[in-house]
Each structure stands twice: as C-alpha cells, then as structure tokens.
Amino acid sequence: MDFAKVSLELRNTSGKGAARRVRAGGKIPGVLYGRHAAPVSVSFDGRLLLKSLDKEKRRNTVFAITLENAGTAENVTAMIRDAQIDPISQRLVHVDFLRVDLDQEVHVTVPLVLTGKAVGVVNGGQLHQSMHVLSVAAKPGAIPAKIEVDVTSLEIGTAVHVNDLKLGEGVRALIDARDAVASVVAPKAEKVEAAAVEGAAEAAAPAAAGDKAAAAGGEKAAAGAAAKPGAAAAAPKKDEKKK
C-alpha cells in the first residue's frame, strides 16, 4: 500500500530556543517517538508535509517517513499524534509523530457522515445527530477516511446505534455498541403543548361568552322586577280605607 511520503531531519538540539531557531530557518520543529524507541527531535518542511496529507484522512494520514541523519537515512512508518497551530497566524508550529506498526492497531477518531433523508423527517420529525466522530481501532492500512450512516429508514422515535454501523473489515468501535449515533425525534414538546393550550382556549371562548350573556340577562330581569309597584308590598284593601 502506498503511503504519504515526507522527509524528516534529525536534530541534536531540543528545547524552546532550538525550536525558535528551526522556525527562523523556515522549517517546523517536531518530535518522533513510539514503539519503545527513545524520542528524537526532528525538523521538516511544513509546506511539503501539508501537501502530502491525504485529502480525506487528513490527521489520520499514514506516512512513509525518511529520517535523515548526517548522510544516512532510516525508513519509518508514522502518523501525526499531535499538531500545534499558532492561534493568531494559524500556521503550523510543532508536530508530534508517532511510530506505528502496520500489523498492530492504532486508536483514531473517524468522521461520521449521515446520508439519505429519514422517513421520520418527511413525516414531521426532527433528525438529531448525537455523534459526529467515532473512536475506532484499526491497523494503519485499514483506517477509513469516514464512516457513512444511512438514516433513510429511520422513523420518529427510532435511532441508529453504534452496533448498526458498517465499519469495514479490520475496524472496531471503541465505545459502547448501544450508544446512539443519530435519531429522529418528535417535534418539541413545548410546541405540542402550546398548540393544545391554544386549541383549548379557542374551544372555551364560546362557552365563556354564553355564560356572560346569561348572567347579563338575569341581571336585567331582576332589575325589571324591582321596578314594578307591587313587587315590594301589597295594595291596601278598600275596607281598611273606610276605617
């Protein structure tokens, strides 16, 4: 298998002062370690390193490194373990390289890419992606550039879990197989509740208006009865007047 090629120069000095001198000379300082070998300080052309990166795997690129040291060269297989970027200039300032064995697994994170349109979304649900990268173990040559997750069959209330993923031969997940990667959920509960409250208010409005009208009619009847002369006392009898 062909891997990205890059050359590193062994340097005999280390420390911040030495790293500044390397940068002043137009190169990038770094460290190469791993596989029970003592760490060594290196320098390299930053532009060539960035150019050699796999356009899809990026940080998971496997390098066939030529380690140059005073006229001699050693072939090393390595990956980028860590890269430091200047927060202001956004330029590469330091890289840690990790030696790897093509026959042994390494632990990396791989992007998760959702594909398709879920049935549940068509029916009004909302697609929720709970993972955007997946931690996996794989031999360097088997590391995938990405893992695609087909969500087409997802209905409202269903999910895709880690154990549903097609990881490829020689790739295994490093997290709980029951963890959800993506799911389709019903519209937010507060929206449903608001709609229910609004509907209840609309239904109650006519009844409330009827109660007010009935109350107003009762008040008018009572007022009319109070205004009649015989309503409060009986009229005197004729015999009583003669007395």
SVG drawing of the C-alpha trace seen along z (x, -y; Angstrom):
<svg xmlns="http://www.w3.org/2000/svg" viewBox="-116 -56 143 64">
<polyline fill="none" stroke="black" stroke-width="0.4" points="0.0,0.0 1.3,-3.5 1.5,-5.9 2.2,-9.7 5.9,-10.4 7.7,-13.0 11.3,-13.6 12.4,-14.5 15.8,-15.7 17.2,-14.5 18.4,-17.4 20.7,-17.2 19.3,-20.1 16.0,-20.4 14.1,-23.0 12.2,-26.2 15.3,-28.1 16.3,-25.4 12.7,-25.3 12.7,-29.0 15.9,-28.7 14.4,-26.0 11.4,-28.2 13.7,-31.1 15.3,-28.9 12.0,-28.3 11.3,-24.8 9.0,-23.3 10.3,-21.5 8.8,-18.2 9.3,-15.0 9.3,-11.4 8.5,-8.8 6.8,-5.5 7.3,-1.7 9.6,-1.7 12.1,-3.9 13.6,-7.0 12.0,-10.2 14.1,-12.2 13.9,-15.8 13.3,-16.5 12.6,-19.3 10.8,-19.3 9.4,-21.5 5.9,-22.4 4.6,-23.1 5.6,-19.7 4.0,-18.0 0.7,-19.7 0.9,-18.9 1.4,-15.2 -1.6,-14.9 -4.3,-12.6 -7.1,-14.9 -9.8,-12.8 -8.0,-11.2 -6.1,-14.4 -4.9,-13.8 -5.2,-10.0 -2.8,-10.0 -0.1,-7.3 3.4,-8.5 6.3,-6.6 9.0,-8.8 12.6,-9.1 14.5,-10.1 17.8,-11.7 20.8,-11.9 24.2,-13.1 24.1,-11.4 22.3,-8.3 18.6,-7.5 16.1,-5.4 12.6,-4.4 9.9,-4.9 6.1,-4.4 4.4,-7.0 1.3,-9.1 0.6,-12.6 -0.1,-12.3 -0.5,-16.0 -0.1,-19.3 0.2,-22.7 -1.2,-25.7 -0.4,-29.4 -3.8,-30.9 -3.0,-34.2 -1.3,-33.3 -2.9,-29.9 0.4,-28.5 1.8,-25.1 4.4,-25.5 5.1,-22.0 4.2,-18.3 4.5,-15.1 4.9,-12.0 4.1,-8.5 5.9,-5.5 3.3,-2.8 3.5,0.9 1.4,1.9 0.5,5.1 -0.8,3.5 -3.9,1.5 -3.9,-2.2 -6.6,-4.3 -8.0,-7.1 -11.2,-9.1 -13.1,-9.0 -15.8,-11.4 -19.4,-10.1 -21.4,-11.3 -25.2,-10.9 -26.6,-10.0 -30.2,-9.8 -33.4,-11.5 -35.1,-9.8 -38.8,-8.8 -39.5,-10.3 -38.3,-13.7 -40.6,-13.5 -43.4,-12.9 -42.6,-15.9 -39.9,-14.6 -36.5,-16.1 -33.2,-14.4 -30.7,-14.6 -27.1,-13.6 -25.6,-12.8 -22.1,-11.8 -20.0,-13.4 -16.9,-11.3 -16.3,-7.7 -13.3,-6.4 -12.1,-3.2 -9.2,-0.8 -7.7,0.4 -4.4,1.3 -2.9,-1.8 -3.7,-0.5 -7.4,0.2 -8.3,-3.2 -11.3,-4.6 -11.5,-8.2 -15.1,-8.4 -18.0,-6.2 -21.3,-6.8 -24.5,-6.3 -27.7,-5.7 -30.6,-7.2 -33.2,-6.7 -35.3,-4.1 -35.4,-6.0 -38.9,-6.7 -40.0,-9.0 -38.8,-7.5 -36.1,-5.3 -32.3,-5.5 -29.1,-4.2 -26.7,-2.8 -23.0,-2.1 -23.6,1.7 -25.7,0.8 -22.7,-0.8 -20.8,0.8 -17.2,0.2 -15.4,2.2 -13.1,5.2 -10.5,4.8 -12.2,1.8 -13.8,1.9 -15.5,-0.7 -14.0,-1.7 -17.3,-2.9 -20.4,-1.2 -22.2,0.6 -25.6,-0.6 -24.8,-4.3 -27.0,-6.2 -25.4,-7.9 -28.5,-9.5 -32.2,-9.5 -35.5,-11.0 -37.5,-12.7 -41.0,-14.1 -41.5,-17.9 -40.5,-19.7 -42.9,-19.0 -43.4,-22.7 -44.7,-23.3 -47.2,-20.4 -48.3,-21.7 -48.7,-25.3 -50.9,-24.0 -53.0,-22.1 -53.4,-25.1 -54.3,-27.3 -56.9,-24.8 -58.4,-24.6 -58.6,-28.4 -60.4,-28.6 -62.9,-25.9 -63.6,-27.7 -64.2,-31.1 -67.8,-30.4 -68.8,-28.9 -67.5,-31.8 -69.4,-34.2 -72.6,-32.3 -72.2,-32.4 -71.7,-36.2 -74.8,-36.6 -76.8,-34.5 -75.6,-36.5 -76.4,-39.8 -80.0,-38.6 -80.5,-37.6 -79.5,-41.0 -81.9,-42.7 -84.8,-40.5 -84.1,-41.2 -83.9,-45.0 -87.3,-44.9 -89.0,-43.1 -87.7,-45.6 -89.1,-48.5 -92.8,-47.2 -95.1,-48.9 -96.5,-45.7 -93.3,-44.0 -92.3,-45.2 -95.8,-45.4 -99.5,-44.6 -102.0,-47.4 -104.3,-48.4 -107.8,-46.9 -110.9,-49.2 -112.4,-48.3 -109.2,-49.4 -109.6,-52.8 -113.1,-53.4 -111.9,-52.8"/>
</svg>
